């Protein structure tokens, strides 16, 4: 079909069987017979539309066929795009909007942006760069409804979840093996949600970011793992369990780059800073929190950084062999998980904790075996236990060790030069368990507490 005029569909279906031309006119509902909900189907060839079409029924693209938009070409009012062939927007001047996307084949973005305004369906095909007009860095925006992707998409531009209007909601959900791992960033605005709760084995993205003013978007993990492969941005929203597929114990893994979190996250599974190669950093800033995460594992060449927080951070337990950077802040361990014998790896940290800040163990049993350099002191309280095998595990030699109804376990014969303050008062006690080792306290011992050895 070609030309510049008008095609009136009424409530009927127009089928293009062997497209090979460009139509720059308008395909619309209505006409002599009236009617709305007119539909367009392309069953063969390549049909290009460069006009602003207004029909309101569905758009169907059969296998082997292509519907291409060029210039300002638009099918924004079409109820859905069902692509069993190819939907190509690579020749448009500023991308294209559709209501919702379904089907099993391909969408060619080129360097353009596809906006989904009222998602309600699942697309199992592939969103990719390239197409008739070529180009890379194609982008996806979900501005309303819930669009679900179950295919392994390969587009390399941004993914933005930003409700329009801002008082609405928008969700991009992955299901099964759905992936947007090649997208350069996932940016989420207030009332926007990225949901991976229905995936088979979680999802990988490059970096997680904010979109818009005063952003507070959401990531729903369910029981799955979100992997950040090349973090470079800050996310101020909330990463939580639950979502469309339900589930608890969702995990977060940072395997590359630096991902910063500024929100109060509530997911309950593991947090892993675990680069398979190179380095990776998880940083908290402002009021950023991962306090409900069951365990923080910082592997070798991984870094957990709380230097940019307003008032330090709490975690349940610390494990691994990487680095913890305190800055001037306090890191509190609320449920350290080394266990009664101090042998559970979930509560054993052999890496280096550094900075002017300090450490507090307020619950459970933590084992520190690294050569730490932090200077802000160590507090063990609330019947919690800290095990060390070297005085360096307690930080700098001037870093005060404070026991306030707390327990210190010595795993080797050592001299502790750090000052010791005892605050535990009856019926509580401050206990040092020598574990059949010799201990020399060469620093000052002060405080009103009762020490039991």
C-alpha positions as CSV (number, residue, x, y, z in Angstrom):
1,X,0.0,0.0,0.0
2,X,1.3,3.5,-0.9
3,X,0.0,7.0,-1.2
4,X,-0.9,10.0,1.0
5,X,-4.6,9.7,1.5
6,X,-6.8,8.1,4.1
7,X,-7.8,4.5,4.7
8,X,-11.1,4.1,6.7
9,X,-11.3,0.8,8.5
10,X,-14.5,1.3,10.5
11,X,-14.5,-1.9,12.6
12,X,-12.9,-4.0,9.9
13,X,-9.5,-5.7,9.3
14,X,-7.2,-4.6,6.6
15,X,-4.8,-7.3,5.5
16,X,-1.6,-6.5,3.5
17,X,-0.4,-9.7,1.9
18,X,2.8,-8.6,0.0
19,X,3.9,-5.2,1.3
20,X,6.7,-3.5,-0.6
21,X,5.9,0.2,-0.4
22,X,5.5,3.2,1.9
23,X,2.2,4.7,2.9
24,X,2.4,8.2,4.3
25,X,-1.3,8.8,4.8
26,X,-3.6,7.9,7.7
27,X,-5.2,4.6,8.6
28,X,-8.2,5.4,10.8
29,X,-11.4,4.0,12.2
30,X,-14.7,5.3,10.9
31,X,-15.6,5.8,7.3
32,X,-19.0,5.6,5.4
33,X,-20.1,2.7,7.5
34,X,-18.8,4.0,10.8
35,X,-17.4,1.8,13.4
36,X,-14.3,1.7,15.6
37,X,-11.6,-0.8,16.5
38,X,-10.3,-1.2,13.0
39,X,-7.3,-3.6,12.7
40,X,-4.2,-3.9,10.5
41,X,-2.5,-7.1,9.6
42,X,0.7,-7.5,7.5
43,X,1.0,-11.1,6.4
44,X,3.8,-10.8,3.9
45,X,6.5,-8.5,2.6
46,X,7.5,-5.3,4.2
47,X,4.9,-2.5,4.6
48,X,6.2,0.9,5.7
49,X,4.1,3.5,7.4
50,X,5.3,7.1,7.7
51,X,2.0,8.8,8.7
52,X,0.4,9.3,12.1
53,X,-2.2,6.6,12.0
54,X,-5.2,6.6,14.4
55,X,-6.9,3.2,14.1
56,X,-7.7,1.7,17.5
57,X,-7.8,-2.0,16.9
58,X,-4.8,-4.4,17.0
59,X,-1.8,-4.6,14.7
60,X,-0.9,-8.1,13.6
61,X,2.4,-9.0,11.9
62,X,2.6,-12.6,10.6
63,X,5.8,-14.7,10.5
64,X,8.1,-13.6,7.7
65,X,6.4,-10.3,7.3
66,X,7.6,-6.8,8.4
67,X,5.8,-3.7,9.5
68,X,8.2,-0.8,9.5
69,X,7.7,2.8,10.7
70,X,9.7,5.6,9.2
71,X,10.0,9.3,9.9
72,X,7.2,10.3,12.3
73,X,5.3,7.2,11.5
74,X,3.0,6.1,14.4
75,X,0.5,3.4,15.4
76,X,0.3,4.8,19.0
77,X,-3.5,4.4,19.2
78,X,-3.5,0.7,18.1
79,X,-4.7,-1.5,21.0
80,X,-1.7,-3.9,20.7
81,X,1.1,-5.0,18.4
82,X,1.3,-8.8,18.0
83,X,4.6,-9.5,16.3
84,X,5.1,-13.0,14.9
85,X,7.3,-11.4,12.2
86,X,9.3,-8.1,12.5
87,X,8.2,-4.7,13.9
88,X,10.9,-2.2,12.8
89,X,11.2,1.3,14.1
90,X,14.8,1.8,13.1
91,X,13.9,4.4,10.4
92,X,11.8,6.7,12.7
93,X,13.1,10.1,13.6
94,X,12.4,9.9,17.4
95,X,11.2,6.3,18.1
96,X,7.7,5.1,18.4
97,X,5.0,4.5,21.0
98,X,2.7,1.5,21.2
99,X,0.2,0.5,23.8
100,X,1.3,-3.1,24.5
101,X,3.6,-5.7,22.8
102,X,3.0,-9.4,22.4
103,X,4.2,-12.1,20.1
104,X,7.2,-14.4,19.5
105,X,9.4,-12.8,16.9
106,X,11.4,-9.6,16.8
107,X,11.4,-5.9,17.2
108,X,14.1,-3.9,15.5
109,X,14.9,-0.7,17.3
110,X,18.0,0.6,15.5
111,X,19.1,3.6,17.5
112,X,15.5,4.5,18.4
113,X,13.3,4.3,21.5
114,X,10.2,2.1,21.8
115,X,7.7,3.4,24.4
116,X,5.0,1.1,25.8
117,X,2.2,3.2,27.2
118,X,-0.2,0.7,28.6
119,X,1.5,-2.7,28.8
120,X,-0.8,-5.7,29.5
121,X,0.8,-8.6,27.6
122,X,3.8,-10.8,27.3
123,X,6.4,-10.6,24.5
124,X,8.5,-13.7,24.1
125,X,10.5,-12.5,21.1
126,X,13.6,-10.4,20.9
127,X,14.0,-6.6,21.2
128,X,17.2,-5.8,19.4
129,X,19.3,-3.0,17.8
130,X,19.6,-2.9,14.1
131,X,16.9,-3.2,11.5
132,X,16.3,-1.7,8.0
133,X,17.7,1.7,9.1
134,X,20.6,0.2,11.1
135,X,21.8,1.7,14.3
136,X,22.7,0.7,17.8
137,X,21.8,1.7,21.4
138,X,18.1,1.1,20.9
139,X,16.1,1.9,24.1
140,X,12.9,0.7,25.8
141,X,10.5,2.8,27.9
142,X,7.6,1.4,29.9
143,X,5.4,4.4,30.8
144,X,2.2,2.6,31.9
145,X,0.7,-0.8,32.6
146,X,2.7,-4.0,33.0
147,X,4.8,-5.2,30.1
148,X,6.3,-8.7,30.5
149,X,9.3,-10.0,28.6
150,X,10.2,-13.7,28.4
151,X,12.8,-13.6,25.6
152,X,16.5,-12.9,25.7
153,X,16.6,-9.4,24.5
154,X,19.8,-7.9,23.0
155,X,19.2,-4.1,22.7
156,X,22.0,-2.1,24.1
157,X,20.4,1.3,25.0
158,X,18.6,2.3,28.2
159,X,15.7,0.7,29.8
160,X,13.5,3.2,31.6
161,X,10.4,2.5,33.7
162,X,8.8,5.9,34.2
163,X,5.0,6.3,34.6
164,X,3.4,9.0,32.5
165,X,1.5,10.7,34.1
166,X,3.8,10.5,37.1
167,X,0.8,9.7,39.4
168,X,0.3,6.4,37.5
169,X,2.2,3.2,37.7
170,X,4.4,1.3,35.2
171,X,6.0,-2.2,35.5
172,X,8.5,-4.0,33.4
173,X,8.4,-7.7,34.4
174,X,10.7,-10.5,33.3
175,X,9.5,-14.1,33.3
176,X,11.0,-17.5,32.6
177,X,14.4,-16.8,31.0
178,X,13.5,-13.2,30.2
179,X,16.6,-11.0,29.9
180,X,17.7,-7.4,29.3
181,X,21.3,-8.1,30.3
182,X,22.7,-6.1,27.3
183,X,20.8,-2.9,28.2
184,X,23.2,-0.2,29.3
185,X,21.1,0.8,32.4
186,X,17.8,0.1,34.1
187,X,16.4,3.4,35.3
188,X,13.3,3.5,37.5
189,X,11.1,6.5,38.4
190,X,8.7,6.9,41.3
191,X,5.8,4.4,41.0
192,X,7.9,2.4,38.5
193,X,8.7,-1.3,39.2
194,X,11.2,-3.7,37.7
195,X,10.0,-7.2,38.6
196,X,12.1,-10.4,38.2
197,X,10.0,-12.5,40.6
198,X,8.7,-14.7,37.8
199,X,12.1,-15.6,36.3
200,X,13.5,-19.1,36.5
201,X,16.9,-18.1,37.8
202,X,16.9,-14.4,38.4
203,X,18.2,-11.7,36.0
204,X,21.3,-9.8,35.2
205,X,21.5,-6.1,34.4
206,X,24.4,-3.7,33.8
207,X,23.6,-1.0,36.4
208,X,20.5,0.2,38.3
209,X,19.7,3.9,38.3
210,X,17.0,6.5,39.2
211,X,14.9,8.3,36.7
212,X,13.1,11.6,37.1
213,X,12.9,14.0,40.1
214,X,12.8,12.7,43.6
215,X,12.9,9.1,42.4
216,X,11.7,6.2,44.6
217,X,11.2,3.3,42.2
218,X,11.0,-0.4,43.1
219,X,12.7,-3.6,42.3
220,X,10.7,-6.8,43.1
221,X,13.0,-9.8,43.5
222,X,10.6,-12.5,44.7
223,X,12.9,-15.4,45.6
224,X,15.3,-14.6,42.7
225,X,18.7,-13.0,42.4
226,X,19.4,-9.7,40.7
227,X,23.0,-9.5,39.4
228,X,24.5,-6.2,38.6
229,X,27.4,-6.7,36.1
230,X,28.8,-3.3,35.6
231,X,27.5,-0.9,38.2
232,X,28.0,2.8,37.6
233,X,24.9,4.6,39.0
234,X,22.9,5.3,42.1
235,X,19.5,3.8,42.9
236,X,17.4,5.6,45.5
237,X,14.4,3.3,45.5
238,X,13.7,0.0,47.3
239,X,14.8,-3.5,46.4
240,X,12.4,-5.9,48.0
241,X,11.1,-9.5,48.1
242,X,7.7,-10.2,46.6
243,X,6.3,-9.0,43.3
244,X,4.0,-10.5,40.7
245,X,5.3,-14.0,41.3
246,X,5.6,-13.7,45.1
247,X,8.4,-15.3,47.0
248,X,10.9,-14.2,49.7
249,X,14.6,-14.5,50.2
250,X,15.5,-12.4,47.1
251,X,19.3,-11.8,46.6
252,X,21.4,-9.1,45.2
253,X,24.8,-9.7,43.6
254,X,27.3,-7.1,42.3
255,X,29.9,-8.6,40.0
256,X,31.5,-5.6,38.4
257,X,31.7,-1.8,38.6
258,X,30.3,0.3,41.5
259,X,26.6,0.1,42.4
260,X,25.4,2.7,44.9
261,X,22.2,2.3,46.9
262,X,20.6,5.3,48.6
263,X,17.2,3.7,49.6
264,X,16.1,1.6,52.5
265,X,16.0,-1.8,50.9
266,X,14.0,-4.6,52.4
267,X,15.0,-7.8,50.6
268,X,15.9,-10.7,52.9
269,X,18.3,-12.9,50.9
270,X,22.0,-12.7,50.4
271,X,24.0,-9.6,49.4
272,X,27.1,-10.7,47.4
273,X,29.9,-8.4,46.2
274,X,31.6,-11.2,44.4
275,X,33.5,-10.3,41.2
276,X,34.3,-13.3,39.1
277,X,37.1,-11.2,37.6
278,X,38.3,-7.6,38.1
279,X,36.7,-5.7,40.9
280,X,33.2,-4.8,42.2
281,X,31.9,-2.4,44.8
282,X,28.6,-2.0,46.6
283,X,28.3,1.4,48.2
284,X,25.7,2.8,50.5
285,X,25.0,6.5,50.5
286,X,22.7,8.8,52.5
287,X,20.3,6.6,54.4
288,X,21.0,3.6,52.2
289,X,20.4,0.3,54.0
290,X,20.6,-3.4,53.4
291,X,19.8,-4.2,57.0
292,X,17.3,-7.0,56.3
293,X,19.6,-8.9,54.0
294,X,20.5,-12.3,55.6
295,X,24.2,-12.1,54.9
296,X,26.7,-9.7,53.3
297,X,29.4,-11.7,51.5
298,X,32.3,-9.6,50.2
299,X,34.6,-11.8,48.2
300,X,38.2,-11.1,47.3
301,X,38.5,-8.0,45.1
302,X,35.1,-7.0,46.3
303,X,34.4,-3.8,48.4
304,X,31.5,-2.8,50.6
305,X,31.7,1.0,51.2
306,X,29.6,2.9,53.7
307,X,31.7,6.0,53.8
308,X,29.0,8.1,52.1
309,X,26.2,7.2,54.6
310,X,24.7,9.8,56.9
311,X,24.9,7.6,60.0
312,X,26.6,4.4,59.2
313,X,24.9,1.1,58.3
314,X,23.6,-2.1,59.9
315,X,23.9,-5.6,58.4
316,X,23.1,-8.9,59.9
317,X,26.4,-10.8,59.4
318,X,29.6,-10.3,57.4
319,X,31.6,-12.9,55.5
320,X,34.2,-13.2,52.8
321,X,37.7,-12.0,52.2
322,X,37.3,-8.6,50.5
323,X,37.4,-5.0,51.8
324,X,35.0,-3.0,53.9
325,X,35.5,0.8,53.8
326,X,34.0,2.6,56.7
327,X,35.0,6.2,56.1
328,X,34.0,7.9,59.4
329,X,31.0,5.7,59.9
330,X,29.9,2.9,62.2
331,X,29.2,-0.6,60.8
332,X,26.8,-2.6,63.1
333,X,26.4,-6.3,62.9
334,X,23.0,-7.3,64.3
335,X,22.9,-11.1,63.9
336,X,26.4,-12.3,63.2
337,X,26.2,-15.9,62.1
338,X,29.5,-17.7,62.9
339,X,27.6,-19.9,65.3
340,X,28.5,-21.1,68.8
341,X,31.7,-22.6,67.7
342,X,32.7,-19.8,65.4
343,X,33.0,-22.1,62.4
344,X,30.0,-21.0,60.2
345,X,31.5,-19.2,57.1
346,X,28.5,-16.9,57.1
347,X,29.9,-15.1,60.1
348,X,33.7,-15.2,59.3
349,X,35.4,-12.3,57.6
350,X,39.1,-12.5,56.7
351,X,39.3,-9.3,54.6
352,X,40.3,-5.8,55.6
353,X,38.1,-3.3,57.4
354,X,39.5,0.3,57.1
355,X,38.6,3.9,57.8
356,X,38.2,6.3,60.7
357,X,34.9,4.7,61.7
358,X,34.3,1.7,63.9
359,X,32.6,-1.7,64.3
360,X,29.7,-2.8,66.6
361,X,28.6,-6.3,67.2
362,X,25.2,-6.2,68.8
363,X,24.0,-9.8,68.2
364,X,25.2,-13.2,67.3
365,X,28.9,-14.3,66.9
366,X,31.3,-12.7,64.4
367,X,34.8,-14.0,63.6
368,X,37.3,-11.4,62.3
369,X,40.6,-12.8,61.1
370,X,41.9,-10.0,58.8
371,X,44.5,-7.3,59.4
372,X,42.0,-4.5,60.0
373,X,43.1,-0.8,60.2
374,X,39.9,1.0,61.2
375,X,40.4,3.5,64.0
376,X,37.0,4.2,65.5
377,X,36.8,1.4,68.0
378,X,35.1,-1.9,68.4
379,X,31.9,-2.4,70.5
380,X,30.6,-5.8,71.6
381,X,27.3,-5.6,73.4
382,X,23.9,-7.3,74.1
383,X,25.6,-10.7,74.9
384,X,27.1,-10.8,71.4
385,X,30.4,-12.5,70.7
386,X,33.5,-11.4,68.7
387,X,36.3,-13.8,68.0
388,X,39.8,-12.7,66.9
389,X,43.1,-14.4,66.3
390,X,45.2,-11.3,66.2
391,X,45.1,-7.9,67.8
392,X,45.1,-6.4,64.2
393,X,41.6,-7.9,63.8
394,X,40.5,-5.2,66.3
395,X,41.7,-2.4,64.1
396,X,44.5,0.1,64.8
397,X,46.4,-0.2,68.1
398,X,44.7,3.0,69.3
399,X,41.2,1.8,68.5
400,X,39.4,1.1,71.8
401,X,37.7,-2.2,72.4
402,X,34.5,-1.7,74.4
403,X,32.7,-4.7,76.1
404,X,29.2,-3.8,77.3
405,X,27.8,-7.2,78.4
406,X,29.7,-8.6,75.5
407,X,32.0,-11.5,74.9
408,X,35.5,-11.7,73.3
409,X,36.9,-15.0,72.2
410,X,40.7,-15.4,71.7
411,X,41.6,-17.9,69.0
412,X,45.4,-17.7,69.5
413,X,47.9,-16.5,72.1
414,X,48.1,-12.8,71.4
415,X,48.9,-9.4,72.9
416,X,46.2,-6.8,72.6
417,X,47.6,-3.2,72.7
418,X,44.2,-1.6,72.2
419,X,42.7,0.2,75.2
420,X,39.8,-1.8,76.7
421,X,36.7,-0.3,78.2
422,X,34.4,-2.5,80.4
423,X,30.8,-1.3,80.7
424,X,29.0,-4.5,81.6
425,X,27.4,-4.3,85.0
426,X,25.8,-7.1,87.0
427,X,23.7,-9.1,86.3
428,X,25.5,-8.7,83.0
429,X,29.2,-9.4,82.6
430,X,32.0,-8.8,80.1
431,X,33.6,-12.1,79.2
432,X,36.9,-12.9,77.6
433,X,37.2,-16.5,76.6
434,X,40.9,-17.5,76.3
435,X,40.1,-20.8,74.6
436,X,43.2,-22.3,76.2
437,X,45.4,-19.5,74.8
438,X,47.5,-16.8,76.5
439,X,46.3,-13.2,76.4
440,X,48.2,-10.1,77.3
441,X,46.3,-6.8,77.6
442,X,49.0,-4.1,77.3
443,X,46.7,-1.1,76.9
444,X,44.7,0.7,79.5
445,X,41.7,-1.0,81.0
446,X,39.0,1.3,82.2
447,X,35.3,1.4,83.0
448,X,32.9,0.2,85.8
449,X,32.1,-3.2,84.2
450,X,32.8,-6.6,85.6
451,X,35.4,-8.7,83.6
452,X,35.3,-12.4,83.7
453,X,38.1,-14.4,82.1
